Amino acid sequence: MALLHKVSLHIHHQVLDVIPSLLSLTALIWPHGSNTWFLGHTPLIHHLCPLLSSCVFCALSQLWHILFIHLAARIWSCVQ
């Protein structure tokens, strides 16, 4: 991820370790208590990566928001 090229290796690995859990149903990660990525909601990862700067956190949230919407559109187009 080009977004993480300016962070320490430790934080880089923390963020990469969190990615697989993004599609889980964990209430600790999702603001509404359930996985709603298909609505464009972004997960709450700040408590999982506490050393993540607010700038990088905001950029990741925006990126994931856009990617989740694209994924939902792609899945929907396959269903049609």
QUIRATA-V452076 format. One record per backbone hydrogen bond with DSSP energy under -1.0 kcal/mol. CO is the residue of the C=O (numbers start at 1). NH is the residue of the N-H. If there is no record, write none. Layout:
# QUIRATA-V452076
CO_NH / CO_NH
This chain:
# QUIRATA-V452076
1_4 / 2_5 / 4_7 / 8_12 / 9_13 / 10_14 / 11_15 / 12_16 / 13_17 / 14_18 / 15_19 / 18_21 / 19_22 / 21_24 / 26_29 / 26_30 / 29_44 / 30_33 / 36_39 / 36_41 / 37_40 / 45_49 / 49_52 / 53_57 / 54_58 / 55_59 / 56_60 / 57_61 / 58_62 / 59_63 / 60_64 / 61_65 / 62_66 / 63_67 / 64_68 / 65_69 / 66_70 / 67_71 / 68_72 / 69_73 / 70_74 / 71_75 / 72_76 / 73_77 / 74_78 / 75_79 / 76_80
